[in-house]
Amino acid sequence: MEDRGCCFSVISRHRSVRSFSTEPIPEEDISKILEAARRHVSPWNIQPVHVTVVTDSKLKSRLSDALWGQEQIKEAPVFFCLQC
């Protein structure tokens, strides 16, 4: 019960970012992000998430158009597409 305050503190500081650096993301960092996604909590520990890592600029452009013109998808060096 003592950790509850910490959890709420982290949640309350959450911010959405829609502006990205064009600097490439190291493969090691991408692997850490994918490992965190793999370890997420799910009912009965089934982890029903599939992650597609998109770095190809043409594909990111097509995804941006398909997702109502979200320009930040084109700008980000990597786009993580989550399918639950």
N, C-alpha and C positions, 0 to 999 in steps of 0.2 A: 504493500500500500504506500510505502514511502516514495517509490519511484513515480507515482502518479503525477506529482507536481512537475517533474522533469519532462514527462511525456506531453503534458499540456503546454508547457513552455515551448517545446520544440514545435508542436502543432501551431501554436499561436504566432510563431515567427515565420511560418511558411509564406513564401512569395512565389508568384509565377514569373518566369523570366521568358521574354520573347525577343531578346536581342542577344546574339551569340558572336563569339570570336570566330574567325575563319581559321584559326590555328588548328592544325591536326591534333587529334586525340591519340595518345600512345596506346598501342594494342594492350599493354598491361592494364591501363585504366579501363578500357572497354571490357576486358576479362573480369575485372573487379566488379564492374556494374552488372554484368551478366550473372556473376556468382551471387550478388545480392538479390537479384530478381529470382534466381533459382531457389534461394533460401526463404522467400517470403512465406508468411503464414497463410495456410489455407485449410478448409475443412478436411478433416481426416488425412491431412498431410499429403494431398494429392497433387499440389502445385500445378494447377491447370493453366499455366501461362506459357505461351510460346513467344519468343522474342526474335524478331528479324532485324538485323543490323544493316542499315542502308547507308552507304557512303558514295554511291554513284550519283553524280550531279544530275544527270538526265532523269534518273528514277526519282530522285528527291523532288525535282521540278514537277514531274507527273503526279507524285503524291500530293504535293502542295496544291496543284490544281484540283485534284479529286477531293481534297479536304477543305473545300470552300476558300481557296486562295490564301492559305496560311503561309505567308512569305517566310516566316522563321524556319520552316522546314527546309527551304532552299538554302538559307544562310548558314545553318548549323553544319559543322563538319561531319557529324554523324547523326542519323535519325534512328531511334529505337522504336520499332513498330511492335506494340504488344497485342497479342491476340489471346483473349481469355476464353 
